Amino acid sequence: MSDQIQRMLNRIDPQSSTFNERHDALMNEAMETGGTYAPRVEGHWLIDLHGVRVTGETEDKAQRLWFRIAATRTAIKEATS
């Protein structure tokens, strides 16, 4: 799981990537690994990949939150290894 997250973080820099770059990377990853990247009935977005599950008011907010949590988990794992 963490290797898959690290590959995503290596591929996409959430600070400098565009919305479309993040969208394509997350959507492809969800399709390839059985994750979820979809709007919810309530109007929020759900991203559930590699054990990181987030919802956001907008697609952009959900993307940014997923990358923030993924990066935090990776940093914690590295610090405790």
Sine and cosine of phi, psi and omega as CSV:
sin_phi,cos_phi,sin_psi,cos_psi,sin_omega,cos_omega
0.00,0.00,-0.77,0.64,-0.04,-1.00
-0.93,0.38,-0.50,0.86,0.07,-1.00
-0.90,0.43,-0.63,0.78,0.02,-1.00
-0.92,0.39,-0.65,0.76,0.05,-1.00
-0.90,0.44,-0.71,0.70,-0.01,-1.00
-0.87,0.49,-0.65,0.76,0.05,-1.00
-0.88,0.47,-0.64,0.77,0.05,-1.00
-0.90,0.44,-0.69,0.72,-0.01,-1.00
-0.92,0.39,-0.54,0.84,0.05,-1.00
-0.94,0.33,-0.52,0.85,-0.05,-1.00
-0.99,0.17,-0.62,0.79,-0.12,-0.99
-0.83,-0.56,0.83,-0.55,0.13,-0.99
-1.00,-0.06,0.95,-0.31,-0.08,-1.00
-0.89,0.45,-0.36,0.93,0.01,-1.00
-0.97,0.22,-0.58,0.81,-0.09,-1.00
-0.94,-0.35,-0.17,0.99,-0.02,-1.00
-0.98,0.20,0.42,-0.91,0.03,-1.00
-0.99,0.10,0.25,-0.97,0.07,-1.00
-0.82,0.57,-0.73,0.69,-0.04,-1.00
-0.90,0.43,-0.61,0.79,0.05,-1.00
-0.90,0.44,-0.70,0.72,0.03,-1.00
-0.91,0.42,-0.68,0.73,0.01,-1.00
-0.85,0.53,-0.78,0.63,-0.03,-1.00
-0.87,0.49,-0.71,0.71,-0.02,-1.00
-0.90,0.44,-0.72,0.69,-0.03,-1.00
-0.94,0.35,-0.66,0.75,0.02,-1.00
-0.89,0.45,-0.72,0.69,0.02,-1.00
-0.89,0.46,-0.68,0.74,0.00,-1.00
-0.89,0.47,-0.66,0.75,0.03,-1.00
-0.89,0.45,-0.69,0.72,0.00,-1.00
-0.91,0.41,-0.64,0.77,-0.07,-1.00
-0.97,0.24,-0.43,0.90,-0.12,-0.99
-0.89,-0.46,0.05,1.00,-0.01,-1.00
0.98,0.17,0.33,0.94,0.04,-1.00
-0.99,0.15,-0.11,-0.99,-0.01,-1.00
-0.83,-0.55,0.73,-0.69,0.11,-0.99
-0.58,-0.82,1.00,-0.06,-0.18,-0.98
-0.39,-0.92,0.46,-0.89,0.15,-0.99
-0.95,0.30,0.51,-0.86,0.04,-1.00
-0.97,-0.24,0.30,-0.95,0.00,-1.00
-0.84,0.54,-0.60,0.80,-0.04,-1.00
-0.94,0.33,-0.06,1.00,-0.02,-1.00
1.00,-0.10,-0.14,0.99,0.05,-1.00
-1.00,0.10,0.21,-0.98,0.07,-1.00
-0.94,-0.33,0.62,-0.79,0.04,-1.00
-0.89,-0.46,0.77,-0.64,0.14,-0.99
-0.81,-0.59,0.83,-0.55,-0.01,-1.00
-0.71,-0.71,0.99,-0.14,-0.05,-1.00
-0.70,-0.72,0.75,-0.66,0.14,-0.99
0.80,0.60,0.62,0.79,0.04,-1.00
0.99,0.10,0.03,1.00,0.06,-1.00
-0.95,-0.31,0.92,-0.39,-0.06,-1.00
-0.87,-0.49,0.84,-0.54,0.00,-1.00
-0.69,-0.72,0.39,-0.92,0.20,-0.98
-0.79,-0.62,0.52,-0.85,0.02,-1.00
-0.64,-0.77,0.43,-0.90,0.01,-1.00
-0.89,0.45,-0.50,0.87,0.04,-1.00
-0.74,-0.68,0.24,-0.97,0.05,-1.00
-0.88,0.47,-0.68,0.74,0.00,-1.00
-0.87,0.49,-0.71,0.71,0.00,-1.00
-0.90,0.43,-0.64,0.77,0.03,-1.00
-0.91,0.42,-0.67,0.75,0.04,-1.00
-0.85,0.52,-0.79,0.62,-0.05,-1.00
-0.89,0.46,-0.63,0.78,0.02,-1.00
-0.92,0.39,-0.66,0.75,0.01,-1.00
-0.86,0.50,-0.74,0.67,-0.01,-1.00
-0.91,0.42,-0.61,0.79,0.01,-1.00
-0.90,0.44,-0.73,0.68,0.00,-1.00
-0.92,0.38,-0.66,0.75,0.02,-1.00
-0.87,0.49,-0.69,0.73,0.00,-1.00
-0.91,0.41,-0.64,0.77,0.02,-1.00
-0.90,0.44,-0.72,0.70,0.01,-1.00
-0.89,0.46,-0.64,0.77,0.01,-1.00
-0.91,0.42,-0.68,0.74,0.01,-1.00
-0.90,0.44,-0.66,0.75,0.02,-1.00
-0.90,0.43,-0.68,0.73,-0.01,-1.00
-0.89,0.45,-0.67,0.74,0.01,-1.00
-0.90,0.43,-0.62,0.78,-0.03,-1.00
-0.94,0.35,-0.47,0.88,-0.04,-1.00
-0.99,-0.15,0.00,1.00,-0.01,-1.00
-1.00,0.05,0.00,0.00,0.00,0.00
